[in-house]
Amino acid sequence: MERQTAPHRNTAWEDSMPLIIETSHQRSQKYGLRPDSCVDFGPAPKTELSLLFEKNRLLHTHAVPAMETLYQQIVNTHNMVILTDANGVIVHSLGDDDFLEKASRVALQPGAAWSEQSKGTNAIGTAIAEQAAVLVHADQHYLTANHFLTCSAAPITDHLGNVIGVLDVSGDQRSFHKHTMALVRMSALMIENQLFSSTFEDAITLHFHARPEFIGTLMEGIASFSPGGRFLAANRNGLFQLGLSFKELQSHTFSSLFGLPVSALYEHYRTASPGLLNLCMHSGVRVAGRAQLRLSNTVFQQSLTPEPPSAVAANQAAAAKRRLSGLRYLRTGDPQLELVIDKVTRVLGHDIPIMIMGETGTGKELLAQAIHNDSPRAMSPFVAVNCASIPETLIESELFGYEDGAFTGARKKGAVGKILQANGGTLFLDEIGDMPFSLQARLLRVLQERTVTPLGSDKSIPVNVELICATNHNLRNRIAQGLFREDLYYRLNGLVVKLPPLRERTDLETVVKKILATESNNGRYRVSDELLQLFRRHRWPGNFRQLTNLLRTATVMAGDEHEICLRHMPDDFLDDMEQAPAKEEPVASSANLEEMEQSAILKALAAHGGNVSATARALGVSRNTIYRKVPNLK
Ligand SMILES: Nc1ncnc2c1ncn2[C@@H]1O[C@H](COP(=O)(O)OP(=O)(O)OP(=O)(O)O)[C@@H](O)[C@H]1O
């Protein structure tokens, strides 16, 4: 019987697939598997899962944002996004509920092994065996039990080129989409770049490309050098552009590769607005570059001294960067946001916990970081913890830290928890509503007693942190459901602010321009009027995260063109627009009536500069009504 191939095949990469599948089937046979083999689909024991998460903590941390972004692109398509370790064991998965249930029957869940040895030909195992992106469709899977699937996987490699994991999208084979593989490969690259950026501190990192507009995109090459200019590593695109292997590059320096002494690089960044570097690679190809200097955990864009940077320079540059990411840079003209910024500005430095509410991607973390940067604690650490993305079993050790050998799988020397890491600075607890109930009492104790006791230790360590929390749950509902402690809630909600969703923002055009300026590095792109109209009608379920991602891809699609228009939009975005042509009018349930009332009051407040009496007069209601309807105003 002829095996099915995924529809719409046409690239060279796709042409090599039949051979890869054939070879993989031969390997599967050698492993002693039979197409009708029954494999173990049972869930993995909890202890094994804890160890798996602990071993892959770094990969997981950097992969989750890319996975969530990827998932937003394929939501409601009967697909799931999967992250595995280097052996094909699933570490994390996100998916549509209906498909998750079906998937759990073939063990597409954390702890399950998808190496070729255990499941025969499949995208994850075959991507590991081939060290390449692989699409396995329907009956190309070796096991008959997996024939209902279509899977696209891309390996994730570290800065040395070792495969450390796999990113995969698996779904019902009837939901095959020709863009999925490209999305998976782009997301894997994004994770690799994230990991790469976090690997080197005390280093010069050069972002480069032959076309300046590609700097800051996924296409850019990245290479790191020691402060003295010795080559350390390059990302996948960096190696490709340099045209040398990692081994060959090890004997090179910044100067031998880019024809410029490191001292000239420092000199370049002494000027007030240094612009892009114009470099000539050892091969004679000219590239544009932007250097980034990382010193002792501090990232900064521009070295301010002629000498190899000192700690003083690092502090100056870090301060410059902080000024550029303070609250006033979030002001882009939306009245609801203006009100939020005014409120948080008033409590800065008063040790009042701030609770930021808002849908996913509305910029809660960005706001928290800006609050920290403008606060008197700006010189101390800002530490963010996402309570929803850390597996429940790890939150406790992540937050409180642990002593040597406190639990199986713990690192030998113990670890400092995030609370202590934030000492003197700000602790940002994202998705606080997802904090396990059992840990909420411990967190409350830390806040009240201002001490932390690491796991496996009997010593309490004094700690002083400013707390900012964020949630997209309604915490009062969670209290009513017995999922969130009321006492913790009242300890956390000193000032509650709500970030408006993108669809309600009145500054969409400014926001789009701002994102395009950041993404394209030199502001060369603009969005066509027609597309902007479409953006205004869209519901933006992923808010800023979705918009940023969409514009990032669009700038790559637009290439040399200056105007981004409909044809640069991905199909799924256009499909969404067709299905939901206009922002739906809100259905008047009592819950969203309340929200609508609140939103109208907030808008009126903004129009009256936050003056409650003037707002009350304008709306024809009493001041008390306003305080009652917007309880966070006090
Ligand atoms: N005002 C803004 N201008 C430009 N980009 C923004 C803005 N706000 C947020 N973003 C971008 O949107 C993405 C999501 O932002 P952020 O992580 O702060 O949102 P969030 O509300 O904390 O999301 P989640 O609830 O999912 O954790 C980030 O890439 C951020 O840089």
The ligand as a MOL file (V3000), in Angstrom:
LIG
                    3D

  0  0  0     0  0            999 V3000
M  V30 BEGIN CTAB
M  V30 COUNTS 31 33 0 0 0
M  V30 BEGIN ATOM
M  V30 1 N 2.8030 48.5040 25.5860 0
M  V30 2 C 3.4670 47.5860 24.9090 0
M  V30 3 N 4.1480 47.9090 23.7900 0
M  V30 4 C 4.8110 46.9880 23.0910 0
M  V30 5 N 4.8660 45.6690 23.4060 0
M  V30 6 C 4.2310 45.2860 24.5050 0
M  V30 7 C 3.4840 46.2060 25.3140 0
M  V30 8 N 2.9340 45.5280 26.3350 0
M  V30 9 C 3.3270 44.2400 26.1720 0
M  V30 10 N 4.1010 44.1020 25.0910 0
M  V30 11 C 4.7280 42.8480 24.6020 0
M  V30 12 O 3.7470 41.8290 24.6560 0
M  V30 13 C 4.3040 40.6220 25.1680 0
M  V30 14 C 3.5460 40.1920 26.3930 0
M  V30 15 O 3.7590 41.1330 27.4430 0
M  V30 16 P 3.7680 40.6910 28.9710 0
M  V30 17 O 4.5300 39.4110 29.1620 0
M  V30 18 O 4.1840 41.8550 29.7850 0
M  V30 19 O 2.2110 40.3880 29.1510 0
M  V30 20 P 1.4680 39.6710 30.3590 0
M  V30 21 O 0.1750 40.3870 30.5390 0
M  V30 22 O 2.3910 39.5890 31.5470 0
M  V30 23 O 1.1990 38.2470 29.7440 0
M  V30 24 P 0.7750 36.8750 30.5250 0
M  V30 25 O -0.4580 37.1670 31.3140 0
M  V30 26 O 0.5010 35.9170 29.4250 0
M  V30 27 O 1.9510 36.5240 31.3780 0
M  V30 28 C 5.7730 40.9230 25.4320 0
M  V30 29 O 6.5120 40.4920 24.3240 0
M  V30 30 C 5.8210 42.4190 25.5660 0
M  V30 31 O 7.0870 42.9230 25.1920 0
M  V30 END ATOM
M  V30 BEGIN BOND
M  V30 1 1 1 2
M  V30 2 1 2 3
M  V30 3 2 2 7
M  V30 4 2 3 4
M  V30 5 1 4 5
M  V30 6 2 5 6
M  V30 7 1 6 7
M  V30 8 1 6 10
M  V30 9 1 7 8
M  V30 10 2 8 9
M  V30 11 1 9 10
M  V30 12 1 10 11
M  V30 13 1 11 12
M  V30 14 1 11 30
M  V30 15 1 12 13
M  V30 16 1 13 14
M  V30 17 1 13 28
M  V30 18 1 14 15
M  V30 19 1 15 16
M  V30 20 2 16 17
M  V30 21 1 16 18
M  V30 22 1 16 19
M  V30 23 1 19 20
M  V30 24 2 20 21
M  V30 25 1 20 22
M  V30 26 1 20 23
M  V30 27 1 23 24
M  V30 28 2 24 25
M  V30 29 1 24 26
M  V30 30 1 24 27
M  V30 31 1 28 29
M  V30 32 1 28 30
M  V30 33 1 30 31
M  V30 END BOND
M  V30 END CTAB
M  END
